[in-house]
Amino acid sequence: MRTAKGDFGRELRLAAAELRTLRALHGDPTLAQIASRAPRGQHLSASGISAALRGHTLPSRDYYLTLVRVLLAYDTNKIASLQHPDLPQWRDRWQRLSLLRHAQNSSASTLLPTEHHAALSEEVVLAALRRGQHVQLPPTAEDLGGVWAVAFSPDGHLLVTGHGAKTVQLWDTVAQRRKGPALFGHTDRVMSVAFSPDGRLLATGSEDATARLWDVESRTLVAEPLHSTGFVDSLLFTPDGQSLYVQGRTIRRWDITDPRQPRKGEKHFASSLTCAPALTTDGLLITGHAEGVAHLWKAQEQTRIDVPLRGHASEVTALALAPNSDVLATGSEDIQLWNVRTRQMIHEPLACPGDMVTEMAFSPDGRILVALSGDRVSNAPEEPDFRFSIWETATWTELPSPQIGHSGHVTASAFSPDSRLFATGGADGLLRLRTLPTAMLNGPSTT
């Protein structure tokens, strides 16, 4: 095996020595024992561990930090959490090693001049983009109580997240930092967020059984709370931005032509809901229910269409509509694909790891379907078996997937408007932002 040379090689060997010290301090486990301790969804191999401990190679960031987390707490029969106080220094060490490796590969034998630093950082990010590696936003503070909802603004420059500490936070997507102070208004955990189509309004829903409307520019509430029949699990703006569907135990449509004076629809409709509904551009609403049933509704009239979609053996846990087409994906223990207009299944079911599909979305350009699956009701939420699955929709070929990157339940997800970024939020309080590989976008979109 080739040995790394130069500044990168020296730093890599020093880091490897520290890894070996860490291993000795916490029980001196064998390579096989270290590999067996990796959390579900993250793989460590004996050969990869050996190469890292000997300073022969620098693994990926997630691989490196997973190895560190295992070593930090091996003697406790646990794995160190992502909030472990020693972990930031290892993140910094990996970042420095990565930059040194890139500089060496670019034939830079000495420190780069100051004017070249920006170019280097851009090259690193572009290389990560081509490889499909994720870029991580700063973790949210622990006192925010997890990330329970996430959405991009229509132009993608803002992200919004809902948290367990009754707060809503806006983020600058490009700068990867908070955009102003948190928004306070709810009295319980914030479970759903959505931007209006023009990006001027933000809707938030909470376990306090209300939805609230905010002016994005001024960060102020624009109306009295919209009351629901229970926890507000999801929010849907109509494409024209004139109505908002609020899902609690049932669904109610609110007329927000004048956001300052919302008017509630005549009645609640739909019940026994098992997931967030989906809305077509021409006003067809799809809802998921127990016993593998998805119902279709004329949303404006709030009337159910007689012929439901039946195919799953268990409850429908996720719905996703492909943009600009009639393709609907329904998630349960697998994913089934339907033509909404003909009510016919159009493909063999797509298999997913884990017990249930928990999050699912088509990219806005329709080329990619992403699903997250895992155990929604695990009694050991610190290590649920959550996984990514990705398909390109031209042939429904499964593509390589990134590591999940969360410790605990993945509770929210969203695509950016340009279809290149995929955000996930978790009960661990992390907001992660991933880039998708360029190769995924070469084929035609769903038709």
C-alpha positions as CSV (number, residue, x, y, z in Angstrom):
1,M,0.0,0.0,0.0
2,R,1.3,3.5,-0.9
3,T,2.2,5.7,2.0
4,A,0.9,9.2,2.0
5,K,3.8,11.8,1.8
6,G,4.5,15.4,2.5
7,D,2.5,17.5,5.0
8,F,-0.6,15.4,4.5
9,G,1.3,12.2,5.2
10,R,2.8,13.5,8.4
11,E,-0.5,14.8,9.7
12,L,-2.3,11.6,8.7
13,R,0.3,9.5,10.6
14,L,-0.1,11.7,13.7
15,A,-3.9,11.4,13.6
16,A,-3.5,7.6,13.2
17,A,-1.3,7.5,16.3
18,E,-4.0,9.4,18.2
19,L,-6.6,6.9,17.0
20,R,-4.5,4.0,18.2
21,T,-4.1,5.8,21.6
22,L,-7.9,6.2,21.7
23,R,-8.3,2.5,21.0
24,A,-5.9,1.5,23.8
25,L,-7.6,3.8,26.3
26,H,-11.0,2.4,25.8
27,G,-10.5,-1.4,25.9
28,D,-8.1,-2.1,23.0
29,P,-10.8,-3.9,20.9
30,T,-9.9,-6.0,17.9
31,L,-10.7,-4.8,14.4
32,A,-13.7,-7.2,14.2
33,Q,-15.0,-5.9,17.6
34,I,-14.8,-2.3,16.4
35,A,-16.6,-3.1,13.1
36,S,-19.4,-4.9,15.0
37,R,-20.0,-1.9,17.2
38,A,-20.9,0.4,14.2
39,P,-24.4,1.8,14.4
40,R,-27.1,0.5,12.1
41,G,-26.9,2.1,8.7
42,Q,-23.2,2.8,9.0
43,H,-20.6,0.2,7.9
44,L,-17.1,-0.3,9.2
45,S,-14.8,-3.0,7.7
46,A,-11.7,-4.5,9.4
47,S,-9.6,-3.5,6.4
48,G,-10.8,0.1,6.4
49,I,-10.3,0.4,10.2
50,S,-6.8,-1.0,9.9
51,A,-5.9,1.4,7.1
52,A,-7.1,4.4,9.2
53,L,-5.3,3.2,12.4
54,R,-2.0,2.8,10.4
55,G,-2.3,6.1,8.7
56,H,-2.4,4.6,5.2
57,T,-5.5,6.4,4.1
58,L,-8.1,9.0,5.0
59,P,-11.6,7.6,4.8
60,S,-14.7,9.6,4.2
61,R,-15.8,12.1,6.9
62,D,-18.8,9.9,8.1
63,Y,-16.6,6.8,8.2
64,Y,-13.9,8.5,10.1
65,L,-16.2,10.0,12.7
66,T,-18.1,6.7,13.1
67,L,-14.8,5.0,13.9
68,V,-14.0,7.8,16.4
69,R,-17.4,7.5,18.0
70,V,-17.0,3.7,18.4
71,L,-13.5,4.1,20.0
72,L,-14.5,6.9,22.3
73,A,-17.1,4.8,24.1
74,Y,-16.1,1.2,23.4
75,D,-15.5,0.3,27.0
76,T,-19.0,1.5,28.0
77,N,-20.7,-0.9,25.5
78,K,-22.2,2.1,23.7
79,I,-21.3,4.4,20.9
80,A,-20.5,8.1,21.6
81,S,-23.3,10.5,20.7
82,L,-22.9,13.2,18.1
83,Q,-22.9,15.7,21.0
84,H,-19.9,14.1,22.7
85,P,-17.5,16.9,23.8
86,D,-14.5,15.3,22.2
87,L,-16.0,14.9,18.7
88,P,-15.6,18.5,17.4
89,Q,-11.8,18.2,17.6
90,W,-12.0,15.1,15.5
91,R,-14.2,16.8,13.0
92,D,-11.7,19.6,12.7
93,R,-8.8,17.1,12.3
94,W,-10.6,15.3,9.4
95,Q,-11.3,18.7,7.7
96,R,-7.6,19.7,8.0
97,L,-6.5,16.4,6.6
98,S,-8.9,16.6,3.7
99,L,-7.6,20.1,2.8
100,L,-4.0,19.0,3.0
101,R,-4.7,16.0,0.8
102,H,-6.4,18.2,-1.8
103,A,-3.5,20.6,-1.7
104,Q,-1.0,17.8,-2.2
105,N,-3.0,16.3,-5.0
106,S,-3.0,19.7,-6.7
107,S,0.9,19.6,-6.5
108,A,1.0,22.4,-3.9
109,S,4.1,21.6,-1.9
110,T,3.9,24.6,0.3
111,L,1.1,26.6,1.9
112,L,-1.2,28.2,-0.7
113,P,-1.1,32.0,-1.1
114,T,-4.0,33.8,0.6
115,E,-5.6,34.7,-2.7
116,H,-5.9,30.9,-3.5
117,H,-7.7,29.9,-0.3
118,A,-11.2,30.7,-1.7
119,A,-10.5,28.8,-4.9
120,L,-9.4,25.8,-2.9
121,S,-12.6,25.8,-0.8
122,E,-14.7,26.1,-3.9
123,E,-12.9,23.1,-5.5
124,V,-13.4,21.0,-2.3
125,V,-17.2,21.8,-2.4
126,L,-17.5,21.1,-6.1
127,A,-15.6,17.8,-5.7
128,A,-18.0,16.8,-2.9
129,L,-21.0,17.8,-5.2
130,R,-19.7,15.6,-8.0
131,R,-19.3,12.7,-5.6
132,G,-22.7,13.2,-4.1
133,Q,-21.3,13.7,-0.6
134,H,-23.4,15.7,1.8
135,V,-22.6,19.2,3.2
136,Q,-23.8,19.5,6.8
137,L,-25.4,22.6,8.2
138,P,-24.4,23.5,11.7
139,P,-26.2,21.4,14.3
140,T,-29.1,23.1,15.9
141,A,-28.8,23.7,19.7
142,E,-29.8,20.9,21.9
143,D,-32.4,23.1,23.7
144,L,-34.4,23.3,20.5
145,G,-35.6,19.7,21.0
146,G,-34.9,18.1,17.7
147,V,-35.7,19.0,14.1
148,W,-39.3,17.9,13.5
149,A,-40.1,19.8,10.2
150,V,-38.1,21.3,7.4
151,A,-38.9,23.1,4.1
152,F,-37.1,25.2,1.5
153,S,-38.3,28.6,0.3
154,P,-39.4,28.7,-3.4
155,D,-36.0,30.2,-4.4
156,G,-34.1,27.8,-2.2
157,H,-32.1,30.5,-0.4
158,L,-34.0,30.0,2.9
159,L,-34.6,26.8,5.0
160,V,-37.1,26.7,7.8
161,T,-37.2,24.2,10.6
162,G,-39.6,23.4,13.4
163,H,-38.4,22.4,16.8
164,G,-39.5,20.7,20.0
165,A,-38.9,23.9,22.1
166,K,-41.9,25.6,20.5
167,T,-39.7,27.5,18.1
168,V,-39.3,28.0,14.3
169,Q,-35.9,28.8,12.9
170,L,-35.0,30.3,9.5
171,W,-31.6,29.4,7.9
172,D,-29.5,30.9,5.1
173,T,-29.0,27.9,2.8
174,V,-25.8,29.2,1.2
175,A,-24.1,30.7,4.2
176,Q,-25.3,27.7,6.3
177,R,-26.1,29.7,9.3
178,R,-29.2,30.9,11.1
179,K,-31.1,33.8,9.5
180,G,-32.1,35.9,12.4
181,P,-33.6,34.9,15.8
182,A,-36.0,32.1,16.3
183,L,-39.7,32.7,15.8
184,F,-41.9,32.2,18.9
185,G,-45.6,31.8,18.9
186,H,-46.6,28.2,19.4
187,T,-47.0,26.7,22.8
188,D,-45.9,23.2,21.9
189,R,-43.6,21.3,19.6
190,V,-43.6,22.6,16.0
191,M,-44.4,19.6,13.7
192,S,-45.0,21.1,10.2
193,V,-43.7,24.1,8.1
194,A,-44.5,25.3,4.6
195,F,-43.7,28.3,2.4
196,S,-46.4,29.9,0.2
197,P,-45.7,29.6,-3.5
198,D,-44.5,33.2,-3.7
199,G,-42.3,32.8,-0.6
200,R,-43.9,35.7,1.2
201,L,-45.8,33.6,3.8
202,L,-44.7,30.9,6.1
203,A,-47.2,28.5,7.7
204,T,-46.2,26.6,10.8
205,G,-48.2,23.8,12.6
206,S,-47.8,22.5,16.1
207,E,-48.9,20.0,18.7
208,D,-50.7,22.9,20.3
209,A,-53.5,22.2,17.7
210,T,-52.9,25.4,15.8
211,A,-51.4,26.6,12.5
212,R,-49.9,30.1,12.3
213,L,-49.2,32.4,9.4
214,W,-46.0,34.5,9.4
215,D,-44.8,37.3,7.1
216,V,-41.3,36.1,6.0
217,E,-39.8,39.5,5.5
218,S,-40.8,41.0,8.8
219,R,-40.8,37.7,10.8
220,T,-44.2,38.6,12.3
221,L,-47.5,36.8,12.7
222,V,-50.1,38.1,10.3
223,A,-53.3,36.5,11.7
224,E,-54.9,34.9,14.7
225,P,-54.1,31.1,15.1
226,L,-55.9,28.7,12.8
227,H,-57.4,26.0,15.0
228,S,-57.2,22.4,14.2
229,T,-58.8,19.1,15.3
230,G,-55.5,17.9,16.9
231,F,-51.8,18.0,16.3
232,V,-51.1,19.8,13.1
233,D,-49.0,17.2,11.3
234,S,-48.8,18.8,7.8
235,L,-49.6,21.9,5.9
236,L,-50.3,22.3,2.1
237,F,-50.6,25.6,0.2
238,T,-52.6,25.4,-3.1
239,P,-50.5,26.3,-6.2
240,D,-52.1,29.7,-6.4
241,G,-51.4,30.4,-2.7
242,Q,-55.1,31.3,-2.0
243,S,-55.8,28.3,0.2
244,L,-54.1,26.4,2.9
245,Y,-54.9,22.8,3.9
246,V,-54.3,22.1,7.6
247,Q,-54.1,18.4,8.7
248,G,-54.9,17.4,12.2
249,R,-57.1,14.4,13.0
250,T,-59.0,15.6,9.9
251,I,-58.3,18.1,7.2
252,R,-59.7,21.7,6.9
253,R,-59.2,24.2,4.1
254,W,-58.6,27.8,5.0
255,D,-59.2,30.6,2.5
256,I,-56.1,32.9,2.9
257,T,-56.8,35.2,-0.1
258,D,-56.4,37.9,2.6
259,P,-53.8,36.3,5.0
260,R,-54.7,38.8,7.7
261,Q,-58.3,37.4,7.8
262,P,-58.2,33.7,7.1
263,R,-61.7,32.1,6.5
264,K,-62.2,28.5,7.4
265,G,-63.9,26.1,5.0
266,E,-67.4,24.8,5.6
267,K,-66.4,21.5,7.2
268,H,-63.6,19.2,8.1
269,F,-63.1,16.2,5.8
270,A,-61.0,13.0,5.8
271,S,-60.3,11.1,8.9
272,S,-58.2,8.2,10.3
273,L,-55.2,9.7,8.5
274,T,-51.9,7.8,8.7
275,C,-49.6,10.3,6.8
276,A,-49.4,13.7,5.3
277,P,-51.6,14.2,2.3
278,A,-50.5,15.2,-1.2
279,L,-52.1,17.7,-3.6
280,T,-52.0,17.8,-7.4
281,T,-51.7,21.0,-9.3
282,D,-55.4,20.7,-10.5
283,G,-56.9,20.2,-7.0
284,L,-56.9,16.5,-6.5
285,L,-56.0,15.6,-2.8
286,I,-54.7,12.1,-1.9
287,T,-54.8,10.9,1.7
288,G,-53.3,7.7,3.3
289,H,-55.1,5.4,5.7
290,A,-54.9,2.1,7.5
291,E,-55.2,-1.3,5.7
292,G,-53.2,-0.1,2.8
293,V,-55.7,2.4,1.4
294,A,-55.2,5.8,-0.3
295,H,-58.3,7.9,-1.0
296,L,-58.7,10.6,-3.6
297,W,-60.7,13.7,-3.1
298,K,-61.9,16.7,-5.1
299,A,-60.2,19.1,-2.7
300,Q,-62.3,22.2,-3.4
301,E,-65.6,20.4,-3.0
302,Q,-64.2,18.2,-0.2
303,T,-65.9,15.1,-1.8
304,R,-64.2,11.7,-2.0
305,I,-63.8,9.9,-5.3
306,D,-65.4,6.5,-5.1
307,V,-62.4,4.3,-6.3
308,P,-59.6,4.2,-3.7
309,L,-56.1,2.8,-4.3
310,R,-55.5,-0.5,-2.6
311,G,-52.3,-2.4,-2.7
312,H,-50.4,-2.4,0.6
313,A,-50.8,-4.9,3.4
314,S,-50.2,-2.3,6.1
315,E,-51.1,1.3,6.6
316,V,-50.0,3.9,4.1
317,T,-47.2,5.9,5.8
318,A,-46.0,8.3,3.1
319,L,-47.3,9.8,-0.2
320,A,-45.4,11.6,-3.0
321,L,-46.5,13.1,-6.3
322,A,-44.2,13.4,-9.2
323,P,-44.3,17.0,-10.5
324,N,-45.9,17.6,-14.0
325,S,-47.0,14.0,-14.3
326,D,-49.7,11.6,-13.0
327,V,-47.3,9.4,-11.1
328,L,-48.1,8.8,-7.4
329,A,-45.9,6.9,-5.0
330,T,-47.4,5.3,-1.9
331,G,-45.2,4.1,0.9
332,S,-45.7,1.4,3.5
333,E,-43.6,-1.7,3.9
334,D,-42.6,-1.1,0.3
335,I,-43.3,1.6,-2.3
336,Q,-46.0,1.3,-4.9
337,L,-46.3,3.4,-8.0
338,W,-49.6,4.5,-9.5
339,N,-51.1,6.5,-12.3
340,V,-53.5,8.8,-10.4
341,R,-55.8,9.3,-13.4
342,T,-56.3,5.6,-14.3
343,R,-55.9,4.3,-10.7
344,Q,-53.6,1.6,-12.0
345,M,-50.3,0.4,-10.6
346,I,-47.6,1.2,-13.2
347,H,-44.6,-0.7,-11.8
348,E,-43.6,-3.6,-9.6
349,P,-43.3,-2.4,-5.9
350,L,-39.9,-0.9,-4.9
351,A,-38.3,-2.7,-1.9
352,C,-37.0,-0.6,1.0
353,P,-34.9,-1.7,4.0
354,G,-36.4,-1.2,7.4
355,D,-39.9,-1.8,8.7
356,M,-41.7,1.2,7.1
357,V,-41.2,4.1,4.7
358,T,-41.2,7.2,6.9
359,E,-40.3,10.0,4.5
360,M,-40.6,10.1,0.7
361,A,-40.3,12.8,-2.0
362,F,-39.8,13.2,-5.7
363,S,-37.2,15.8,-6.8
364,P,-38.9,18.9,-8.3
365,D,-37.5,18.0,-11.7
366,G,-39.1,14.5,-11.4
367,R,-35.9,12.6,-12.1
368,I,-35.3,11.2,-8.6
369,L,-37.4,9.5,-5.9
370,V,-35.9,9.5,-2.4
371,A,-37.3,7.4,0.5
372,L,-36.2,7.1,4.1
373,S,-37.3,3.9,5.9
374,G,-36.9,2.6,9.4
375,D,-38.6,1.7,12.6
376,R,-41.1,4.5,13.5
377,V,-41.9,3.1,16.9
378,S,-38.6,1.7,18.1
379,N,-38.1,1.2,21.8
380,A,-34.4,2.0,21.3
381,P,-34.6,5.3,19.4
382,E,-30.9,6.0,19.8
383,E,-30.1,3.5,17.2
384,P,-33.1,2.9,14.8
385,D,-32.3,1.3,11.5
386,F,-33.0,4.3,9.2
387,R,-31.8,4.1,5.6
388,F,-31.8,6.1,2.4
389,S,-33.1,4.6,-0.9
390,I,-32.8,6.5,-4.2
391,W,-34.2,5.7,-7.6
392,E,-34.0,7.4,-11.0
393,T,-37.5,7.5,-12.4
394,A,-36.8,7.0,-16.1
395,T,-36.2,3.2,-15.5
396,W,-36.7,2.9,-11.7
397,T,-33.1,1.9,-11.2
398,E,-31.9,2.1,-7.6
399,L,-28.9,4.3,-7.2
400,P,-26.1,4.4,-4.6
401,S,-27.3,6.1,-1.4
402,P,-25.4,8.2,1.2
403,Q,-25.2,7.2,4.8
404,I,-28.1,8.4,6.9
405,G,-25.9,10.6,9.1
406,H,-28.3,10.9,12.1
407,S,-28.3,9.3,15.5
408,G,-31.9,8.5,16.2
409,H,-35.1,9.0,14.3
410,V,-35.1,10.9,11.0
411,T,-38.2,13.2,11.5
412,A,-38.2,15.5,8.5
413,S,-36.9,15.9,4.9
414,A,-37.2,18.2,1.9
415,F,-35.8,18.7,-1.6
416,S,-34.4,22.1,-2.7
417,P,-36.2,23.7,-5.7
418,D,-33.2,23.0,-8.0
419,S,-33.4,19.2,-7.2
420,R,-29.8,19.1,-6.1
421,L,-30.0,19.4,-2.3
422,F,-31.8,17.1,0.1
423,A,-32.3,18.2,3.7
424,T,-33.0,15.9,6.6
425,G,-33.8,16.7,10.2
426,G,-33.6,14.4,13.2
427,A,-34.5,13.8,16.7
428,D,-30.8,14.2,17.4
429,G,-31.1,18.0,16.7
430,L,-29.1,17.9,13.5
431,L,-30.1,19.5,10.2
432,R,-28.2,17.9,7.4
433,L,-27.9,19.1,3.8
434,R,-26.8,16.6,1.1
435,T,-25.9,17.1,-2.5
436,L,-26.9,14.5,-5.0
437,P,-24.4,13.2,-7.6
438,T,-24.4,14.9,-11.0
439,A,-24.7,11.4,-12.6
440,M,-28.2,11.1,-11.2
441,L,-29.5,14.0,-13.3
442,N,-28.4,12.8,-16.7
443,G,-31.5,10.8,-17.7
444,P,-35.0,12.0,-18.7
445,S,-37.5,12.9,-16.1
446,T,-40.7,10.9,-15.2
447,T,-43.4,11.0,-17.8
